[in-house]
Amino acid sequence: MDARVPAPGLAARAVSASGSVIREALALTARPEVISFAGGLPASDLLDTEGIRAAYDQVLSESPHRVLQYSTTEGDPELRDAIASRLSRQNLHSRPDDLVVTTGAQQALALLTTTLLDPGDVVVVENPTYLAALQCFRYADARVVPAPTDDQGIVIEALADIAARERPRLLYLVPTFQNPTGHTLPAERRRAVARLAAEHGFWIVEDDPYGELRFRGAPVPWIAAHPEAADRTVLLGSLSKVLAPGMRLGWLRAPQELCRSCVLAKQALDLHSSTVDQAAAARYLREHDLDARLVSARAAYRERCETLLGALPHVLPRGSTWSVPDGGMFVWVRLPDGYDAGALLPEAVDRGVAYVPGAPFFAGAADPATLRLSFATHQPSEIERGVKRLAGVFHPDRRPTDRS
């Protein structure tokens, strides 16, 4: 007789966790014949493979034992200095001690969730918002409250009402070229967000992975640059979109006490981010002109964005709307009432094209008629081919209930 007691099950948070529709879409579209507008991937043809290889060769040749050894949790001092210098040149005075290097900006968000949120704490998010942020907050058993948005980002009057009613612990924003909508929060709304944080005493997490990919208009100052918000804003950044995502390097800029808490939390997770990757990134930033490379990258993204925007009126049903971003990687589409972008995705994949349905990006009631398209990955000619394939799914005369 087997008297063994069954092994314990998973923790409740693991049982309730849901997968990422984006990761699932990427797996679904792994076939080379599928033109995917799904993932927010930087263009592989724009990566400086030779320069990055040289940076690894140099650090491995000059100090192999150092870069292959354990390192400090805060991050490589040279890399933190390089990031602080870039921020300071962009009018946000920063010191290396203001920064913690993380394994991608996603880990920075996870560290903040660990250090700032207790179960039941209220987190306010834009609606819709970055999907992985919703996963992170829900995994921490936070109560996520959606705030309405328009084509300029979060609506300040609604945020003020929510702050007074819900007394949030944290506000999470992607204010520049937002994921998924591509919208940018204007300067006056950023000032208002800073004032509300000061009045109501909540943290601001300002996630900015796309800010250096502006191809139209003038930069807008970070919320972190406003004096009212200086002691309560955490700025998240990443080298994934401007250098290489495979290096998995991000960072957070925060007040000193919070940096120390994040260091302790990171020690419990992975001790430190990859030493050799940090060293190579620091060397690259020291010896290569990243800003010059970004000029050509922005021009390429602008051309790709304009190609997509120019084609959409010819393939979407009458009454559709879409965002017109000034940078970043994404265009947000809303089809007429009655369409379900998620239900149509399998047909799109059968036709050799893919996108991300918009519904999972909503913290509140989802809008099934929405979808996200990324223009960054493909050359304009391939974008045109992909859009032609979309025409078979979203052609202008198709009725919402017509699935034939």
Secondary structure, 3 states (H helix, E strand, C coil): CCCCCCCCCCCHHHHHCCCCHHHHHHHHCCCCCCEECCCCCCCHHHCCHHHHHHHHHHHHHHCHHHHCCCCCCCCCHHHHHHHHHHHHHCCCCCCHHHEEEECHHHHHHHHHHHHHCCCCCEEEEECCCCHHHHHHHHHCCCEEEEECEECCEECHHHHHHHHHHHCCCEEEECCCCCCCCCCCCCHHHHHHHHHHHHHHCCEEEEECCCHHHECCCCCCCCHHHCHHHCCCEEEEEECCCCCCHHHCCEEEECCHHHHHHHHHHHHHHCCCCCHHHHHHHHHHHHHCCHHHHHHHHHHHHHHHHHHHHHHHHHHCCCCCEECCCCECCEEEEECCCCCCHHHHHHHHHHCCEECEECHHHCCCCCCCCEEEEECCCCCHHHHHHHHHHHHCCCCCCCCCCCCC
